[in-house]
Amino acid sequence: MYGSYGGPSMNAAYGGGYAEQGMMKPSPFTQRRARPTNLAAFAVCLFLPFAIFSAVYSLESLSLHYTDPDLVKLLTFAIGFVVLMLGWVALRVWLRRDEGAQDPKWYTFLFVTAGLAWIFGLVFGNKNFMSNTSPYYDIMNLGVYTEVDPAAYRGQQLMDAGRIVFKEGSHLDISRSMGFRNLDTYCVAPVISAGNKSGTLSSAPVASSRFAASPLPEYDFWAVGINCCSGHMPDFHCGEFYNKNARSGLRLMRDDQRAYFRLAVQQAEAAYNIQASHPIFMYWMQDPATEVNAYQDDTYKFWLIGIGAFFGAQLLGVIIATVAFSKLGT
């Protein structure tokens, strides 16, 4: 009886049965003992997409993108090829899912998150580069001019200027400011020296009012800003317009905005009977050097924020996938 209900005889019988029928005994690495495999999948799915994002995001964000963009493009596409290889592996596991114990869902999750990591690293890294890294190096590669008299200098003489410090007493002529509206309002105000006076409104009606005779033959230095004036009256309040110690300009480096500021200057030329043959657009401030350094600081700040945010999102995604796959019988 003992042998009939699970004793040695029964075990021998079952063991013999497996041998006679050519069947393999259950592997110790089947699903009921798959905890180590799941931990390995958890780690790979967490750190590999994070490494892909970090690499692409760093390549696109930091100085190498400025000094050697072709190398950055090559390395980025090489990482993209690695992501495609992960997709190929996931496809093979799906096609052979009935032949082994490998779970295709983890491979698919790894490929999808790695692909998203590559895309996000490319998009947000390039955004950080365009907003902070590129302006910093563009400004640093341009010239610095000091003691510039707006009445004595012309725009052609300072075409390579990145930072301009004007002579003591130079200030904005708010009375000749102007705004051009195209979704946003692009505001401009000329810089004049201490010896020049601002324009004064005549007693003519508003529709035909013009300013008095121009105190400068050319107005080539303009402070700029976006959405900091009404656009229909001289009320420029951009940058450090209120700071009496401000007499410096940081060169506008955005090519996509320059054309709209040029249109605002053309409107000012027509409205106030002035000339601006070669306008140079600047952000008006007291200390351009601090602002330039802020570009570099923002580069690293947003780089760290991006790295931390992606790691947190990836960790959350892997935890959710682990819980979901376990409920699906993984």
Buried (B, 14 or more C-beta within 10 A) or exposed (E): EEEEEEEEEEEEEEEEEEEEEEEEEEEEEEEEEBEEBBEEBBEBBBBBBBBBBBBBBBBBBBEBBBEEEEEBEEBBEEBBEBBEEBBEBBBEBEEEBEEEEEBBBBBBBBBBBBBBBBBBBBEBBBBBBBBBBBBBBBBEEBEEBEEBBBBEBBBEBBEEBBBBBBBEEBBBBBBBBBBBBEEEBBBBBBBBBBEBEBBEEEEEEEEEEEBBEBBBEBBBBBBBBBEBBBBEEBBBBBBBBEEEEBBBBBBBBBEEBBEBBBBBBBBBBEBBBBEBEEBBBBBBBBBBBEBBEEBBEBBBEBBEEBBEEBBEBBBEBBEEBBEEBEEEEB
